[in-house]
Amino acid sequence: MTTEEAAQAALAECRAQIDDVDRRLVGLLNERVLVVQRIGEIKQTSGLNVYEPNREKKVLGNVLMFNGGPLPDEAAVRIFERIMDEMRTIQRDRMQEKES
């Protein structure tokens, strides 16, 4: 096996691992959406706001506490800020659908 063939085989293995991790991440994100939808229903029924800055600060604190690396804390915060932004959008969209 040539060096290039060995590199290609190693890359293929790593990419298969990435595909598996991505599959699990999407599953976990969809699981999170189901919980977020339930939270949205509770908020809508109770007249509460979708955006809760104190809760989001707590989530980010948890992310930093649970992050053991090698993902830099700053990157973890940015990723979760984006996740929470998308979850708020899902909550708002779902609430609007139910009002229609």
N, C-alpha and C positions, 0 to 999 in steps of 0.2 A: 504494500500500500504506500502510495506516495504521501509526502507531507501535505499536499493540497487535499488529497482524498481523506486523509486522517482529520484534517481541519474541517472539511465538509461534513464528515460523519459526526464529529464532536458538536458542530453547530446544529446539525439536525436533531441530535439528542437534547441539546439545550433548548431549542425551539419547541420541541415536543413538551418539555417540562413547562415552558412559558405558557403554551396552549392549555395545559392542565391547570395551572395556577389561574389563568384568565377565566377558565370555565368555572372554577370554584368561586372566584371573585364575583362574577356575574350572578351566580346563585346566591351568594351572600347579600349582594346589593338588592336583588329582587326580594329576598327575605326581609331586608330592611324596609323596602317600599311597602310591604304588607303591614308592617308595624306602623309606619308613617301614615298610611291611609287610615288606620284605626285611630291614631292620635288626631288626625284631621277631623274625623267624625265626632270625636269627643269635644274637640275645640269648637266645632261648628255648633253642636248642640248646646254647649255652654257659653257660646258667644265670646270665646277667647281668641286672641290674635294668633296667627300662624307663626309670626316671628317672635321668638323669645331669646333675646340676647344673653340673658344669664344662663339659660340652659345650654346655648351654643358654647359659651365660655367653659362650662363644665365639661361638655363633650370634648372640646379641644384639650382641656386639662387632663382628661382621661387618656386621650390619644398620646399626649406627651408622657404620661406615667407608664403606659403600656408599651411604648416604643423602646425596644431594646437594640435598635440598629440592625443592620447597617444603614437603614433609611434615615437620612438626617431629619432632625425634629422639624426644621423649617419646611421641608418637603412634605412631611406627614401632615403638618398644619394646613398647608396649601391644598393638599388632596382632600382632606376632610372639610375644609371650607367649601370646596367645590361640591362635594357630596351633599353637604347640608343645603347649599344653594339649590341644587337640583331637587332635593327632597321638599323644600319649601314650595318650589314650583309645582311639584306633583300634588302637594296638599292643596294649594290654591286652585289648581285646575280641577281637582276632584270636588272641592267645595262649590265651585262655580257650576259644575255639571249638575250637582244635586240641587242647586237653587233654580236651575232652568226647568 
